[in-house]
Amino acid sequence: MNIERLKGTRMDRDKTQSDIAKILNISREVYGRYERGIRPIPVNLLYELSYYYKVSMEYLICVTDVPTPYPLSLIIKS
C-alpha cells in the first residue's frame, strides 16, 4: 500500500506525529511505523484519518489524486 500522503497531509496541516497519534489513541511510535510503511495501517484508523482531514481514504493511500471524499448520497443508498 502506498501511504506517502499520510506524512504530507499531516505536515500540510502543521500537525506532528504525536498530535495525530493522540487523535487515533495510539502511540507516536506506532503511528510513525504507519507513516514509514513499516506496518500496514488498519482500515479503521485510515477511516478516522480521512474523516479528520476531510479527504477520502483513497486519497490518503494514493489511489486517487482527488482529495474530496465521496458524497454520502453515493455511499448510503436510501
C-alpha positions in Angstrom: 0.0 0.0 0.0 1.3 3.4 -0.9 1.0 5.6 2.1 3.3 8.6 1.2 0.4 11.0 1.6 0.0 10.3 5.3 3.0 12.3 6.1 2.4 15.0 3.5 -1.2 15.5 4.6 -0.2 15.7 8.2 2.6 18.2 7.5 0.3 20.3 5.3 -1.9 20.8 8.4 1.0 21.6 10.7 0.5 18.5 12.9 3.1 16.4 14.5 3.1 12.6 14.6 2.3 12.9 18.3 -0.7 15.1 17.5 -2.1 12.5 15.1 -1.3 9.6 17.4 -3.3 11.3 20.2 -6.3 11.7 17.8 -6.1 8.0 16.9 -5.4 7.0 20.5 -2.2 5.1 19.7 1.5 5.8 20.5 3.6 8.1 18.4 5.9 5.2 17.6 3.1 3.1 16.2 1.9 6.0 14.0 5.4 6.6 12.8 5.6 3.0 11.6 2.4 3.5 9.6 3.8 6.7 8.0 7.1 4.9 7.1 5.2 1.9 5.7 6.7 -0.5 8.2 3.3 -1.6 9.4 0.1 -1.5 7.4 -2.4 1.0 8.8 -5.7 -0.6 9.9 -8.7 0.4 7.9 -10.5 1.8 11.0 -7.6 4.2 11.6 -7.4 5.1 7.9 -11.1 5.9 8.1 -10.6 8.1 11.2 -7.7 10.0 9.5 -9.8 10.6 6.3 -12.6 11.9 8.5 -10.2 14.1 10.5 -8.5 15.5 7.4 -11.8 15.7 5.4 -10.3 13.7 2.5 -11.1 10.3 1.0 -9.4 7.2 2.2 -8.4 6.6 -1.4 -6.6 9.9 -1.5 -4.6 9.0 1.6 -3.4 5.8 0.1 -2.7 7.4 -3.3 -5.4 5.6 -5.3 -6.6 9.0 -6.5 -5.3 12.5 -6.7 -8.7 14.0 -5.8 -8.8 14.7 -2.1 -12.6 15.3 -1.9 -14.4 12.5 -0.1 -17.4 10.9 -1.8 -20.7 12.5 -1.0 -22.8 10.5 1.5 -25.5 10.1 -1.1 -23.2 7.8 -3.1 -22.2 5.8 0.0 -25.6 5.3 1.7 -28.4 4.1 -0.5 -31.9 5.1 0.5 
